[in-house]
Structures are given as C-alpha cells and as structure tokens.
Amino acid sequence: MGFSLSLLLVIFVQNADAQSMMGMCSMMNKAPKDVTIRPASTQLVKAGQEATIIILVKDKATNKPLLDAQVPVMIERGPSMSTMDMMASMILAQEVGSGKYQIKFTPDKEGVYTIHTHVIPEGKSMMAMMQNHMDIGIIAK
C-alpha cells in the first residue's frame, strides 16, 4: 500500500509540473499582450565577433515606441526551445532611445541562435514579461 501511494504521489507531482510547464509554454507562445517586438537590426552576424542586436518595442495600443521598459533577454544556441543551451543567464537589454533596446553578444560558433525577448512595460509587474514575449532568430556565419 505504501509503495502504490508513493508512486501515485510521484505521478501526481510530475503531472502537475508538466501541466504547469505546458501552461507557461502556452502563455509564452501567444502574441505579446501589451507590446509589439521586432528586430530593428540585421539578424545575420559573424561567428566569433561581437554582434549588436537592436530590438524595437512599441506600445500595442498606441503603436508608439515604448520607453523606460525593462527588456530582459536570454540567448539560446539553436532554434527556439530546441536545445535549452543558454549562452548565459538573463541579461537586460540597454535602452538606446525611440523604443529601441540593444544587446551585445558574441556567437561562439556558426549556426542559429534565439534571443528570447521579454518586455516589462513601466509600471507593470514582473509577470508582464510572460505575457510580452517573443523569440528573435539570429544566424551566425
């Protein structure tokens, strides 16, 4: 009896974790709720050389550049969610004006990279980053 109860508990916890992860992935696969996010620079960079990527963020309701937002990003080696091989921990893109935010990174080899881009508009909680997410593909040659 103790064995089956333990096994049931493990299955329940694993199922709850899987449902939670699926819910988070589902939320992140939707179009951003409050903003539009798009690359404003080339998506073709050179492997082994520092690249500067500019991301344009606009308020979805007004279509005006979004100022004073926090734009945390993570860079994954490979297509989105395919490898989970992140280059580093989350970094904050630097605001450079007119709704543009920049990140710098050095692709360590040729191939596809994904910039997991999140936006937290000024005055919103950190939860907004899960509702305002977009992946941007980069190719290093």
DSSP file with accessible surface (Angstrom, degrees, kcal/mol):
  #  RESIDUE AA STRUCTURE BP1 BP2  ACC     N-H-->O    O-->H-N    N-H-->O    O-->H-N    TCO  KAPPA ALPHA  PHI   PSI    X-CA   Y-CA   Z-CA
    1    1 A M     >        0   0  194      0, 0.0     4,-2.1     0, 0.0     5,-0.2   0.000 360.0 360.0 360.0 -44.3    0.0    0.0    0.0
    2    2 A G  H  >  +     0   0   50      1,-0.2     4,-2.3     2,-0.2     5,-0.2   0.884 360.0  52.7 -61.5 -36.7    2.8    2.4    0.9
    3    3 A F  H  > S+     0   0  162      2,-0.2     4,-2.5     1,-0.2    -1,-0.2   0.946 110.2  46.2 -64.8 -46.9    4.5    1.7   -2.4
    4    4 A S  H  > S+     0   0   62      1,-0.2     4,-2.7     2,-0.2    -1,-0.2   0.892 112.1  51.1 -66.6 -35.2    1.4    2.5   -4.5
    5    5 A L  H  X S+     0   0  118     -4,-2.1     4,-2.4     2,-0.2    -1,-0.2   0.931 111.8  47.5 -65.7 -42.4    0.7    5.7   -2.5
    6    6 A S  H  X S+     0   0   74     -4,-2.3     4,-2.4     2,-0.2    -2,-0.2   0.919 113.0  48.6 -62.8 -43.7    4.3    6.9   -3.1
    7    7 A L  H  X S+     0   0   84     -4,-2.5     4,-2.6     1,-0.2    -2,-0.2   0.927 111.1  50.2 -63.7 -43.1    4.1    6.0   -6.8
    8    8 A L  H  X S+     0   0  111     -4,-2.7     4,-2.7     1,-0.2    -1,-0.2   0.908 110.0  50.9 -60.9 -40.5    0.8    7.9   -7.1
    9    9 A L  H  X S+     0   0  109     -4,-2.4     4,-2.6     2,-0.2     5,-0.2   0.930 110.5  48.7 -63.8 -43.7    2.2   10.9   -5.3
   10   10 A V  H  X S+     0   0   74     -4,-2.4     4,-2.8     2,-0.2     5,-0.2   0.939 112.9  47.7 -61.9 -45.2    5.2   10.9   -7.7
   11   11 A I  H  X S+     0   0   90     -4,-2.6     4,-2.7     1,-0.2     5,-0.2   0.934 112.1  50.1 -62.9 -42.9    2.9   10.6  -10.7
   12   12 A F  H  X S+     0   0  140     -4,-2.7     4,-2.6    -5,-0.2    -2,-0.2   0.939 112.8  45.9 -61.0 -46.7    0.7   13.4   -9.4
   13   13 A V  H  X S+     0   0   66     -4,-2.6     4,-2.7     2,-0.2     5,-0.2   0.931 114.0  48.4 -64.4 -43.4    3.7   15.8   -8.8
   14   14 A Q  H  X S+     0   0  124     -4,-2.8     4,-2.5    -5,-0.2    -1,-0.2   0.921 112.8  48.6 -63.2 -41.5    5.2   15.0  -12.2
   15   15 A N  H  X S+     0   0   83     -4,-2.7     4,-2.7    -5,-0.2     5,-0.2   0.921 111.5  49.2 -64.6 -42.3    1.8   15.6  -13.9
   16   16 A A  H  X S+     0   0   38     -4,-2.6     4,-2.5    -5,-0.2    -2,-0.2   0.920 112.4  48.6 -63.4 -42.5    1.3   18.9  -12.0
   17   17 A D  H  X S+     0   0  105     -4,-2.7     4,-2.5     2,-0.2    -2,-0.2   0.921 112.2  48.7 -62.8 -43.2    4.8   20.0  -13.0
   18   18 A A  H  X S+     0   0   47     -4,-2.5     4,-2.7     2,-0.2    -2,-0.2   0.926 112.5  47.8 -64.0 -43.1    4.1   19.0  -16.7
   19   19 A Q  H  X S+     0   0  121     -4,-2.7     4,-2.5     2,-0.2    -1,-0.2   0.912 112.1  50.0 -64.9 -40.0    0.8   20.9  -16.7
   20   20 A S  H  X S+     0   0   87     -4,-2.5     4,-2.2    -5,-0.2    -2,-0.2   0.932 112.7  46.5 -62.7 -44.4    2.4   24.0  -15.1
   21   21 A M  H  X S+     0   0   99     -4,-2.5     4,-2.8     2,-0.2     5,-0.2   0.914 112.3  50.5 -65.4 -41.0    5.2   23.9  -17.7
   22   22 A M  H  X S+     0   0  134     -4,-2.7     4,-2.7     2,-0.2    -1,-0.2   0.908 109.9  50.8 -64.6 -39.0    2.7   23.4  -20.6
   23   23 A G  H  X S+     0   0   39     -4,-2.5     4,-2.3     2,-0.2    -2,-0.2   0.921 111.8  47.1 -63.5 -41.8    0.7   26.4  -19.3
   24   24 A M  H  X S+     0   0   79     -4,-2.2     4,-2.3     2,-0.2    -2,-0.2   0.940 113.6  47.5 -65.7 -44.6    3.8   28.6  -19.1
   25   25 A C  H  X S+     0   0   39     -4,-2.8     4,-1.4     1,-0.2    -2,-0.2   0.910 111.2  52.0 -63.3 -39.9    4.9   27.5  -22.7
   26   26 A S  H  < S+     0   0   64     -4,-2.7     4,-0.5    -5,-0.2     3,-0.4   0.927 110.2  48.5 -61.8 -42.6    1.3   28.1  -23.9
   27   27 A M  H >< S+     0   0   67     -4,-2.3     3,-0.9     1,-0.2    -1,-0.2   0.906 112.5  48.4 -63.7 -39.3    1.4   31.6  -22.4
   28   28 A M  H 3< S+     0   0   29     -4,-2.3    -1,-0.2     1,-0.2    -2,-0.2   0.700 103.8  61.0 -78.6 -16.3    4.8   32.4  -24.0
   29   29 A N  T 3< S+     0   0  126     -4,-1.4    -1,-0.2    -3,-0.4    -2,-0.2   0.549  87.9  92.7 -86.6  -6.4    3.7   31.1  -27.4
   30   30 A K  S <  S-     0   0  141     -3,-0.9   103,-0.3    -4,-0.5     3,-0.1  -0.431  92.3 -89.2 -80.6 161.1    1.0   33.7  -27.7
   31   31 A A        -     0   0   75      1,-0.1    -1,-0.1    -2,-0.1   103,-0.1  -0.383  61.4 -83.2 -64.0 146.4    1.5   37.1  -29.4
   32   32 A P        -     0   0   17      0, 0.0   100,-0.3     0, 0.0    -1,-0.1  -0.241  38.4-146.4 -53.7 140.2    2.7   39.7  -26.9
   33   33 A K  S    S+     0   0  122     98,-2.9    99,-0.1    95,-0.2    -2,-0.1   0.916  86.7  17.8 -77.7 -47.6   -0.3   41.2  -25.0
   34   34 A D  S    S+     0   0   31     97,-0.2    26,-2.6    94,-0.2    27,-0.5   0.562 123.0  34.1-104.6 -13.7    0.8   44.8  -24.4
   35   35 A V  E     -A   59   0A   1     24,-0.3     2,-0.4    25,-0.2    24,-0.2  -0.866  63.4-126.9-137.8 166.0    3.6   45.4  -26.9
   36   36 A T  E     -A   58   0A  55     22,-2.4    22,-2.1    -2,-0.3     2,-0.4  -0.951  26.8-165.7-112.9 143.9    4.9   44.6  -30.4
   37   37 A I  E     +A   57   0A   8     -2,-0.4    20,-0.2    20,-0.2    96,-0.0  -0.997  17.3 153.4-131.0 129.4    8.5   43.4  -30.5
   38   38 A R  E     -A   56   0A 131     18,-1.9    18,-3.2    -2,-0.4     2,-0.1  -0.992  46.1 -98.3-152.7 153.5   10.6   43.2  -33.7
   39   39 A P  E     -A   55   0A  27      0, 0.0    16,-0.3     0, 0.0     4,-0.1  -0.468  26.3-173.2 -70.0 141.7   14.3   43.2  -34.7
   40   40 A A        +     0   0   39     14,-3.3     2,-0.3    -2,-0.1    15,-0.2   0.124  67.8  49.0-119.9  16.5   15.5   46.6  -35.9
   41   41 A S  S    S-     0   0   35     13,-0.6    12,-0.1     1,-0.1     0, 0.0  -0.866 103.3 -60.3-141.9 177.0   18.9   45.5  -37.0
   42   42 A T        -     0   0   90     -2,-0.3    12,-0.2    10,-0.1    -2,-0.1  -0.233  29.7-155.8 -61.3 148.6   20.4   42.7  -39.0
   43   43 A Q  S    S+     0   0   87     -4,-0.1    96,-3.1    10,-0.1     2,-0.5   0.265  74.7  86.1-106.1   8.7   19.7   39.1  -37.9
   44   44 A L  E     +e  139   0B  93     94,-0.2     2,-0.2    96,-0.0    96,-0.2  -0.954  58.2 164.8-112.1 118.2   22.8   37.9  -39.7
   45   45 A V  E     -e  140   0B  17     94,-2.9    96,-2.6    -2,-0.5     2,-0.5  -0.782  37.6-100.3-129.0 171.7   26.0   38.1  -37.7
   46   46 A K    >   -     0   0  132     -2,-0.2     3,-1.6    94,-0.2    94,-0.1  -0.832  34.9-119.8 -99.9 131.0   29.6   36.8  -37.7
   47   47 A A  T 3  S+     0   0   30     94,-2.3    61,-0.2    -2,-0.5    63,-0.1  -0.374  98.3  20.3 -64.1 139.0   30.5   33.9  -35.5
   48   48 A G  T 3  S+     0   0   56     59,-3.7     2,-0.4     1,-0.2    -1,-0.2   0.411 106.6  96.6  83.5  -3.7   33.3   34.8  -33.1
   49   49 A Q  S <  S-     0   0  113     -3,-1.6    -1,-0.2    58,-0.2    -3,-0.1  -0.950  84.1-101.5-120.4 143.2   32.7   38.5  -33.4
   50   50 A E        -     0   0  123     -2,-0.4     2,-0.4    56,-0.2    56,-0.3  -0.350  40.7-158.9 -61.5 132.3   30.7   40.7  -31.0
   51   51 A A  E     - B   0 105A   9     54,-3.3    54,-1.9    -2,-0.1     2,-0.5  -0.897  10.0-148.1-114.3 143.8   27.3   41.4  -32.5
   52   52 A T  E     - B   0 104A  56     -2,-0.4     2,-0.5    52,-0.2    52,-0.2  -0.967  15.1-168.5-111.2 121.5   24.9   44.3  -31.6
   53   53 A I  E     - B   0 103A   0     50,-2.8    50,-2.2    -2,-0.5     2,-0.5  -0.942   6.0-155.4-112.5 129.3   21.2   43.5  -32.0
   54   54 A I  E     - B   0 102A  31     -2,-0.5   -14,-3.3    48,-0.2   -13,-0.6  -0.906   6.4-163.9-106.0 131.4   18.6   46.2  -31.8
   55   55 A I  E     -AB  39 101A   0     46,-3.4    46,-2.5    -2,-0.5     2,-0.5  -0.962   8.5-147.7-116.9 128.1   15.1   45.4  -30.8
   56   56 A L  E     -AB  38 100A  13    -18,-3.2   -18,-1.9    -2,-0.5     2,-0.5  -0.853  14.8-170.8 -97.8 126.9   12.2   47.8  -31.4
   57   57 A V  E     -A   37   0A   0     42,-2.9     9,-2.9    -2,-0.5     2,-0.3  -0.976   5.2-178.7-120.4 127.5    9.4   47.7  -28.8
   58   58 A K  E     -AC  36  65A  53    -22,-2.1   -22,-2.4    -2,-0.5     2,-0.4  -0.929  35.8-105.8-124.8 150.6    6.2   49.6  -29.3
   59   59 A D  E  >  -A   35   0A  49      5,-3.0     4,-2.4    -2,-0.3     5,-0.3  -0.594  28.7-144.5 -68.7 125.3    3.0   50.0  -27.2
   60   60 A K  T  4 S+     0   0   93    -26,-2.6   -25,-0.2    -2,-0.4    -1,-0.1   0.868  94.8  50.1 -65.3 -34.8    0.4   47.8  -28.9
   61   61 A A  T  4 S+     0   0   94    -27,-0.5    -1,-0.2     1,-0.2   -26,-0.1   0.882 127.1  21.2 -72.9 -37.9   -2.5   50.2  -28.1
   62   62 A T  T  4 S-     0   0   78      2,-0.2    -2,-0.2     0, 0.0    -1,-0.2   0.584  89.9-134.0-107.0 -15.1   -0.9   53.4  -29.5
   63   63 A N     <  +     0   0  100     -4,-2.4    -3,-0.1     1,-0.3     3,-0.1   0.674  62.0 135.3  62.5  19.9    1.8   52.0  -31.8
   64   64 A K        -     0   0  138     -5,-0.3    -5,-3.0     1,-0.1    -1,-0.3  -0.691  68.8 -86.8 -94.3 151.4    4.2   54.5  -30.2
   65   65 A P  B     -C   58   0A  61      0, 0.0     2,-0.6     0, 0.0    -7,-0.3  -0.274  44.2-123.8 -55.1 137.2    7.8   53.5  -29.2
   66   66 A L        -     0   0   22     -9,-2.9     3,-0.3    33,-0.2     2,-0.3  -0.790  31.2-166.3 -90.7 119.4    7.8   52.1  -25.7
   67   67 A L        +     0   0   88     -2,-0.6    55,-0.5     1,-0.2    -9,-0.0  -0.690  60.4  17.6-102.6 157.7   10.1   54.0  -23.4
   68   68 A D  S    S+     0   0   95     -2,-0.3     2,-0.2     1,-0.2    -1,-0.2   0.742  84.7 143.4  58.4  29.6   11.5   53.1  -20.0
   69   69 A A        -     0   0   12     -3,-0.3     2,-0.5    52,-0.1    -1,-0.2  -0.545  53.0-121.4 -90.3 161.6   10.7   49.4  -20.2
   70   70 A Q  B     -J  120   0C 104     50,-2.3    50,-3.0    -2,-0.2    24,-0.1  -0.917  26.3-170.7 -98.1 131.9   12.7   46.6  -18.9
   71   71 A V        -     0   0    1     -2,-0.5    22,-3.1    22,-0.4     2,-0.3  -0.765   4.5-176.1-126.6  83.3   13.7   44.2  -21.6
   72   72 A P  E     -F   92   0B  11      0, 0.0    46,-2.2     0, 0.0     2,-0.3  -0.611   8.9-175.8 -78.9 141.2   15.3   41.0  -20.2
   73   73 A V  E     -FG  91 117B   0     18,-3.1    18,-2.7    -2,-0.3     2,-0.4  -0.951  18.9-160.3-134.4 154.9   16.6   38.5  -22.8
   74   74 A M  E     - G   0 116B  49     42,-1.6    42,-3.2    -2,-0.3     2,-0.6  -0.983  16.9-141.5-129.3 144.2   18.2   35.1  -22.8
   75   75 A I  E     - G   0 115B  12     -2,-0.4    12,-3.1    13,-0.3    13,-0.4  -0.935  15.3-165.7-113.2 121.9   20.2   33.8  -25.7
   76   76 A E  E     -HG  86 114B   0     38,-3.0    38,-2.7    -2,-0.6     2,-0.7  -0.863  22.2-127.6-105.9 135.4   19.8   30.1  -26.7
   77   77 A R  E    S+HG  85 113B  45      8,-3.0     8,-0.5    -2,-0.4    36,-0.2  -0.741  82.6  15.6 -77.1 117.5   22.2   28.3  -29.0
   78   78 A G  S    S-     0   0   12     34,-2.6    -2,-0.2    -2,-0.7     3,-0.2  -0.402 109.5 -32.4 110.4 173.2   19.8   26.8  -31.6
   79   79 A P  S >> S-     0   0   73      0, 0.0     3,-2.2     0, 0.0     4,-0.6  -0.242  91.7 -61.3 -62.9 159.2   16.2   27.3  -32.7
   80   80 A S  T 34 S-     0   0   49      1,-0.3    57,-0.0     2,-0.1    55,-0.0  -0.095 115.9 -13.2 -50.7 125.3   13.7   28.3  -30.1
   81   81 A M  T 34 S+     0   0   85     -3,-0.2    -1,-0.3     1,-0.1    -3,-0.0   0.652 105.9 110.5  59.3  20.6   13.3   25.8  -27.2
   82   82 A S  T <4 S+     0   0   69     -3,-2.2    -2,-0.1     3,-0.1    -1,-0.1   0.806  91.5   9.5 -93.3 -31.9   15.2   23.1  -29.2
   83   83 A T  S  < S-     0   0   71     -4,-0.6     3,-0.1    -6,-0.1    -5,-0.1   0.665  73.5-148.1-118.5 -28.2   18.4   22.9  -27.2
   84   84 A M        +     0   0  103      1,-0.2     2,-1.2    -7,-0.0    -6,-0.1   0.738  49.2 145.2  55.7  24.2   17.8   24.9  -24.0
   85   85 A D  E     -H   77   0B  72     -8,-0.5    -8,-3.0     2,-0.0     2,-0.3  -0.742  33.5-165.8 -91.5  87.0   21.6   25.6  -24.3
   86   86 A M  E     -H   76   0B  47     -2,-1.2   -10,-0.2   -10,-0.2     3,-0.1  -0.582  21.2-143.3 -80.7 139.5   21.6   29.1  -23.0
   87   87 A M  S    S-     0   0   47    -12,-3.1     2,-0.3    -2,-0.3    -1,-0.1   0.801  76.8 -27.6 -70.0 -31.7   24.8   31.2  -23.5
   88   88 A A  S    S-     0   0   62    -13,-0.4   -13,-0.3     3,-0.0    -1,-0.1  -0.930  84.0 -64.9-163.6-176.1   24.5   32.9  -20.1
   89   89 A S  S    S-     0   0   94     -2,-0.3   -14,-0.2     1,-0.2   -16,-0.1  -0.213  77.5 -60.0 -75.9 177.1   21.9   33.9  -17.6
   90   90 A M        -     0   0   77    -16,-0.1     2,-0.3   -18,-0.1   -16,-0.2  -0.292  57.5-165.5 -60.7 137.1   19.2   36.5  -18.4
   91   91 A I  E     -F   73   0B  70    -18,-2.7   -18,-3.1    -3,-0.1     2,-0.5  -0.879  19.7-118.9-121.9 158.9   20.6   39.9  -19.3
   92   92 A L  E     -F   72   0B 106     -2,-0.3     2,-0.1   -20,-0.2    10,-0.1  -0.864  26.2-128.7-100.8 123.0   18.9   43.3  -19.5
   93   93 A A        -     0   0    9    -22,-3.1     2,-0.5    -2,-0.5   -22,-0.4  -0.423  26.9-118.0 -66.6 146.2   18.8   45.0  -22.9
   94   94 A Q  E     -D  102   0A 122      8,-2.8     8,-3.0    -2,-0.1     2,-0.3  -0.739  20.8-124.5 -91.4 129.4   20.1   48.6  -22.8
   95   95 A E  E     +D  101   0A  65     -2,-0.5     6,-0.3     6,-0.2     3,-0.1  -0.553  29.7 175.8 -72.1 130.2   17.6   51.3  -23.9
   96   96 A V  E     -     0   0A  70      4,-2.9     5,-0.2    -2,-0.3    -1,-0.1   0.326  50.8 -89.1-118.7   6.2   19.1   53.4  -26.7
   97   97 A G  E >  S+D  100   0A  30      3,-0.8     3,-2.0     0, 0.0    -1,-0.3  -0.128  98.1  54.7 107.7 156.4   16.1   55.7  -27.4
   98   98 A S  T 3  S-     0   0   88      1,-0.3   -32,-0.1   -33,-0.1     3,-0.1   0.811 129.7 -55.4  55.2  36.2   12.9   55.8  -29.5
   99   99 A G  T 3  S+     0   0    0      1,-0.3   -42,-2.9   -34,-0.2     2,-0.4   0.589 106.1 132.6  77.2  10.2   11.7   52.4  -28.3
  100  100 A K  E <   -BD  56  97A  90     -3,-2.0    -4,-2.9   -44,-0.2    -3,-0.8  -0.796  33.3-174.7-101.7 139.3   14.9   50.7  -29.3
  101  101 A Y  E     -BD  55  95A   1    -46,-2.5   -46,-3.4    -2,-0.4     2,-0.4  -0.979   9.7-153.5-130.1 138.6   16.8   48.4  -26.9
  102  102 A Q  E     -BD  54  94A  38     -8,-3.0    -8,-2.8    -2,-0.4     2,-0.3  -0.892  11.4-174.4-120.4 147.7   20.2   46.8  -27.7
  103  103 A I  E     -B   53   0A   6    -50,-2.2   -50,-2.8    -2,-0.4     2,-0.4  -0.960  10.9-152.8-129.1 152.2   22.0   43.7  -26.6
  104  104 A K  E     +B   52   0A 100     -2,-0.3     2,-0.3   -52,-0.2   -52,-0.2  -0.986  25.0 152.8-124.1 135.4   25.6   42.7  -27.4
  105  105 A F  E     -B   51   0A  14    -54,-1.9   -54,-3.3    -2,-0.4   -56,-0.1  -0.979  37.5-129.1-154.7 159.9   26.7   39.1  -27.6
  106  106 A T        -     0   0   63     -2,-0.3     2,-0.3   -56,-0.3   -56,-0.2  -0.938  21.4-139.8-115.4 108.8   29.4   37.0  -29.3
  107  107 A P        -     0   0    0      0, 0.0   -59,-3.7     0, 0.0   -58,-0.2  -0.525  10.4-153.2 -65.7 127.0   28.1   33.9  -31.1
  108  108 A D        +     0   0   85     -2,-0.3     2,-0.3   -61,-0.2   -61,-0.1   0.599  69.9   8.8 -84.4  -9.8   30.8   31.3  -30.3
  109  109 A K  S    S-     0   0  121      2,-0.0   -61,-0.1   -63,-0.0    31,-0.1  -0.974  89.7 -79.2-157.7 166.9   30.1   29.2  -33.4
  110  110 A E  S    S+     0   0  144     -2,-0.3     2,-0.3   -63,-0.1    31,-0.2  -0.388  80.6  66.7 -68.1 148.9   28.2   29.2  -36.7
  111  111 A G  E    S- I   0 140B  31     29,-2.6    29,-3.2    -2,-0.1     2,-0.3  -0.869  83.4 -33.7 139.1-167.6   24.5   28.4  -36.6
  112  112 A V  E     - I   0 139B  62     -2,-0.3   -34,-2.6    27,-0.2     2,-0.3  -0.694  45.9-174.7 -93.3 140.9   21.2   29.6  -35.3
  113  113 A Y  E     -GI  77 138B   2     25,-2.9    25,-3.0    -2,-0.3     2,-0.5  -0.957  12.7-146.7-129.5 149.5   20.7   31.5  -32.1
  114  114 A T  E     -GI  76 137B   6    -38,-2.7   -38,-3.0    -2,-0.3     2,-0.8  -0.979   1.8-153.2-120.6 127.3   17.4   32.5  -30.5
  115  115 A I  E     -GI  75 136B   0     21,-3.1    21,-2.1    -2,-0.5     2,-0.9  -0.888  11.8-152.2 -97.3 106.1   17.0   35.7  -28.5
  116  116 A H  E     -GI  74 135B   7    -42,-3.2   -42,-1.6    -2,-0.8     2,-0.5  -0.745  21.2-164.0 -78.9 106.2   14.2   35.0  -26.0
  117  117 A T  E     -GI  73 134B   0     17,-2.6    17,-2.5    -2,-0.9     2,-0.3  -0.851  13.3-179.7-104.7 127.5   12.9   38.6  -25.6
  118  118 A H  E     - I   0 133B  11    -46,-2.2     2,-0.4    -2,-0.5    15,-0.2  -0.930  10.2-155.8-121.7 148.3   10.6   39.7  -22.7
  119  119 A V        -     0   0    0     13,-2.1   -48,-0.2    -2,-0.3    13,-0.2  -0.992   9.9-171.7-129.1 131.7    9.2   43.1  -22.1
  120  120 A I  B     -J   70   0C   5    -50,-3.0   -50,-2.3    -2,-0.4     3,-0.1  -0.931  24.2-143.6-117.5  99.2    8.1   44.6  -18.8
  121  121 A P    >   -     0   0   12      0, 0.0     3,-2.3     0, 0.0   -52,-0.1  -0.308  36.7 -83.0 -60.3 150.3    6.4   48.0  -19.5
  122  122 A E  T 3  S+     0   0  141    -55,-0.5     3,-0.1     1,-0.3   -53,-0.1  -0.252 118.0  20.4 -54.6 135.0    7.0   50.7  -17.0
  123  123 A G  T 3  S+     0   0   85      1,-0.3    -1,-0.3    -3,-0.1     2,-0.2   0.361 100.9 111.5  87.1  -6.3    4.5   50.3  -14.1
  124  124 A K    <   -     0   0  100     -3,-2.3    -1,-0.3     1,-0.1     2,-0.1  -0.660  69.0-110.7 -97.2 158.8    3.8   46.7  -14.8
  125  125 A S    >   -     0   0   75     -2,-0.2     3,-1.9    -3,-0.1     4,-0.3  -0.301  35.2 -98.7 -79.5 170.2    4.8   43.7  -12.6
  126  126 A M  T >  S+     0   0  133      1,-0.3     3,-1.7     2,-0.2     4,-0.4   0.757 118.0  73.7 -61.5 -23.4    7.4   41.2  -13.5
  127  127 A M  T >> S+     0   0  111      1,-0.3     3,-1.4     2,-0.2     4,-0.7   0.783  80.1  74.1 -61.3 -24.1    4.5   38.8  -14.5
  128  128 A A  H X> S+     0   0    3     -3,-1.9     4,-1.0     1,-0.3     3,-0.6   0.802  82.3  68.9 -60.1 -26.2    4.1   41.1  -17.6
  129  129 A M  H <4 S+     0   0   19     -3,-1.7   -10,-0.3    -4,-0.3    -1,-0.3   0.831  96.3  52.5 -65.1 -27.2    7.3   39.5  -19.0
  130  130 A M  H <4 S+     0   0   32     -3,-1.4    -1,-0.3    -4,-0.4     3,-0.2   0.767 112.6  44.7 -77.8 -23.0    5.4   36.2  -19.5
  131  131 A Q  H << S+     0   0   72     -4,-0.7   -98,-2.9    -3,-0.6     2,-0.3   0.518 113.7  51.7 -94.3  -9.1    2.6   38.0  -21.4
  132  132 A N  S  < S+     0   0    0     -4,-1.0   -13,-2.1  -100,-0.3     2,-0.4  -0.677  80.3 132.6-129.7  75.5    5.0   40.1  -23.5
  133  133 A H  E     + I   0 118B  10     -2,-0.3     2,-0.3  -103,-0.3   -15,-0.2  -0.962  22.2 167.5-131.4 142.4    7.5   37.6  -25.0
  134  134 A M  E     - I   0 117B  68    -17,-2.5   -17,-2.6    -2,-0.4     2,-0.4  -0.970  26.6-133.7-153.0 141.7    8.8   37.0  -28.5
  135  135 A D  E     - I   0 116B  44     -2,-0.3     2,-0.5   -19,-0.2   -19,-0.2  -0.821  16.9-161.3 -96.6 134.9   11.7   34.9  -29.9
  136  136 A I  E     - I   0 115B   4    -21,-2.1   -21,-3.1    -2,-0.4     2,-0.3  -0.975  12.6-139.1-118.0 124.5   14.0   36.5  -32.4
  137  137 A G  E     - I   0 114B  34     -2,-0.5     2,-0.4   -23,-0.2   -23,-0.2  -0.623  17.8-171.7 -85.7 139.5   16.2   34.3  -34.6
  138  138 A I  E     - I   0 113B   0    -25,-3.0   -25,-2.9    -2,-0.3     2,-0.5  -0.987  10.0-152.1-127.5 140.5   19.8   35.1  -35.4
  139  139 A I  E     -eI  44 112B  83    -96,-3.1   -94,-2.9    -2,-0.4     2,-0.5  -0.962   7.0-160.6-115.5 126.2   22.1   33.4  -37.8
  140  140 A A  E      eI  45 111B   2    -29,-3.2   -29,-2.6    -2,-0.5   -94,-0.2  -0.910 360.0 360.0-105.8 128.4   25.8   33.4  -37.2
  141  141 A K              0   0  147    -96,-2.6   -94,-2.3    -2,-0.5    -2,-0.0  -0.875 360.0 360.0-118.1 360.0   28.1   32.7  -40.2
